[in-house]
Amino acid sequence: MANANLKQNVDEFKVHNNAWFFHYDGIEVMVMKLPDFDYWAGVDGHIYSVKSGAIKRLKPSDNGIGYLKIRLSTKGTTKSHYIHRLIASAWYENADEDRMGNSRDEINHIDGDKSNNKLCNLERCSKAENAQHLSRVLKAEDFIISKRQRLSI
């Protein structure tokens, strides 16, 4: 996709409640401003910049084990952030507690795909709930066996 296709006029923003909508690559995308940053988190799992008057989807990088991260600049410093955490911080309320009283301060990828950062694939969870998801839903044994097979090659 050419960079020219990534830019749109900021005037195309429309507001609905706290969410904003704009057209990007022929599709209407709903975004929410990231707290503490001058960037936007889309329900499509991407981070957008509106600096210089144009909408630009930022290109993520892989952290080596499947999680996507992005470098954001604020107050003269640049730092890497995990996209799933940014999306959740923009769209979800502060962490609540599970039934055992543990804080739900982790973000779980419901389908197990660490690169799928769409809002509908993310949920807040506690460490215990995340471990249960790994063992019950994602069948942790399959991941362990697969890892052993890769290491023996």
SULZITA-V612520 format. One record per residue. N is the residue number from 1. RES is the residue in one small letter. SS is DSSP state (helix for helix, strand for strand, loop for the rest). PSI is psi in radians with two decimals (* if undefined). D_LAST is the distance of its C-alpha to the last C-alpha in Angstrom with 1 decimal. Layout:
[[N:RES:SS:PSI:D_LAST] [N:RES:SS:PSI:D_LAST]]
This chain:
[[1:m:loop:2.16:36.1] [2:a:loop:2.58:38.6] [3:n:helix:-0.54:39.8] [4:a:helix:-0.56:43.3] [5:n:helix:-0.34:42.3] [6:l:helix:-0.31:41.1] [7:k:loop:2.40:44.5] [8:q:loop:2.85:47.4] [9:n:strand:2.31:50.8] [10:v:helix:-0.39:50.9] [11:d:helix:-0.24:54.2] [12:e:helix:-0.04:52.2] [13:f:loop:2.43:51.3] [14:k:strand:2.52:52.9] [15:v:strand:2.41:53.2] [16:h:strand:1.98:53.1] [17:n:loop:-2.22:53.4] [18:n:loop:-0.15:50.9] [19:a:strand:2.62:48.4] [20:w:strand:2.65:48.7] [21:f:strand:2.48:48.0] [22:f:strand:2.84:47.5] [23:h:strand:2.19:46.6] [24:y:strand:2.12:43.3] [25:d:loop:0.68:42.0] [26:g:loop:0.06:44.5] [27:i:strand:2.46:43.6] [28:e:strand:2.18:45.4] [29:v:strand:2.33:43.2] [30:m:strand:2.27:44.3] [31:v:strand:2.79:43.6] [32:m:strand:2.45:44.6] [33:k:strand:2.39:45.2] [34:l:loop:2.32:42.7] [35:p:loop:2.39:44.6] [36:d:loop:0.12:45.0] [37:f:loop:2.78:43.7] [38:d:loop:0.87:45.2] [39:y:strand:2.93:42.5] [40:w:strand:2.46:42.2] [41:a:strand:2.13:39.6] [42:g:strand:2.61:39.5] [43:v:loop:-0.26:38.9] [44:d:loop:0.01:36.5] [45:g:loop:0.24:34.0] [46:h:loop:2.74:35.0] [47:i:strand:2.38:36.9] [48:y:strand:2.61:40.0] [49:s:strand:2.52:42.3] [50:v:loop:0.28:45.9] [51:k:helix:2.67:46.8] [52:s:helix:0.33:49.0] [53:g:helix:0.14:50.4] [54:a:strand:2.58:47.5] [55:i:loop:2.21:44.8] [56:k:strand:2.25:41.3] [57:r:strand:2.19:38.0] [58:l:loop:2.55:35.7] [59:k:loop:2.13:32.3] [60:p:loop:2.92:29.5] [61:s:strand:2.74:26.4] [62:d:strand:2.45:23.1] [63:n:loop:0.06:22.5] [64:g:loop:-0.32:18.7] [65:i:loop:0.36:18.1] [66:g:loop:-0.33:20.2] [67:y:loop:2.43:23.8] [68:l:strand:2.44:26.2] [69:k:strand:2.89:28.7] [70:i:strand:2.59:31.8] [71:r:strand:2.16:34.0] [72:l:strand:2.46:37.6] [73:s:strand:2.34:40.6] [74:t:strand:2.35:43.5] [75:k:loop:0.70:46.4] [76:g:loop:0.03:45.1] [77:t:strand:2.62:41.6] [78:t:strand:2.35:38.3] [79:k:strand:2.57:35.6] [80:s:strand:2.48:32.3] [81:h:strand:2.49:32.6] [82:y:strand:2.32:30.3] [83:i:helix:-0.71:31.7] [84:h:helix:-0.61:31.6] [85:r:helix:-0.66:33.7] [86:l:helix:-0.81:36.1] [87:i:helix:-0.83:36.6] [88:a:helix:-0.68:37.3] [89:s:helix:-0.51:39.7] [90:a:helix:-0.65:41.7] [91:w:helix:-0.49:42.0] [92:y:loop:2.61:41.9] [93:e:loop:2.98:44.4] [94:n:loop:2.73:43.8] [95:a:loop:2.36:41.5] [96:d:loop:-2.75:43.3] [97:e:strand:2.63:42.4] [98:d:loop:-3.12:40.8] [99:r:loop:-0.24:42.8] [100:m:loop:0.02:41.8] [101:g:loop:0.14:43.1] [102:n:loop:2.42:39.8] [103:s:strand:2.37:39.8] [104:r:loop:1.28:37.9] [105:d:loop:0.15:36.7] [106:e:strand:2.76:33.1] [107:i:strand:2.17:32.2] [108:n:strand:2.41:30.1] [109:h:strand:1.91:28.6] [110:i:loop:-0.76:29.9] [111:d:loop:-0.02:27.5] [112:g:loop:-0.11:24.4] [113:d:loop:1.86:23.8] [114:k:loop:-0.29:24.0] [115:s:loop:-0.10:25.1] [116:n:loop:1.63:28.0] [117:n:loop:0.35:30.8] [118:k:loop:2.51:33.7] [119:l:helix:-0.69:36.3] [120:c:helix:-0.19:36.3] [121:n:helix:0.02:32.6] [122:l:strand:2.52:33.3] [123:e:strand:2.59:35.1] [124:r:strand:2.49:36.2] [125:c:strand:2.85:34.9] [126:s:loop:2.97:35.0] [127:k:helix:-0.72:32.0] [128:a:helix:-0.79:32.7] [129:e:helix:-0.64:32.8] [130:n:helix:-0.71:29.6] [131:a:helix:-0.70:27.8] [132:q:helix:-0.72:29.6] [133:h:helix:-0.74:28.5] [134:l:helix:-0.80:24.8] [135:s:helix:-0.67:25.1] [136:r:helix:-0.90:27.6] [137:v:helix:-0.80:27.2] [138:l:loop:-0.05:23.5] [139:k:loop:1.28:22.3] [140:a:helix:-0.57:20.4] [141:e:helix:-0.65:18.6] [142:d:helix:-0.70:16.9] [143:f:helix:-0.70:15.7] [144:i:helix:-0.80:14.6] [145:i:helix:-0.79:12.7] [146:s:helix:-0.71:11.1] [147:k:helix:-0.74:10.2] [148:r:helix:-0.74:8.8] [149:q:helix:-0.70:6.6] [150:r:helix:-0.68:5.5] [151:l:helix:-0.53:5.5] [152:s:helix:-0.19:3.8] [153:i:loop:*:0.0]]
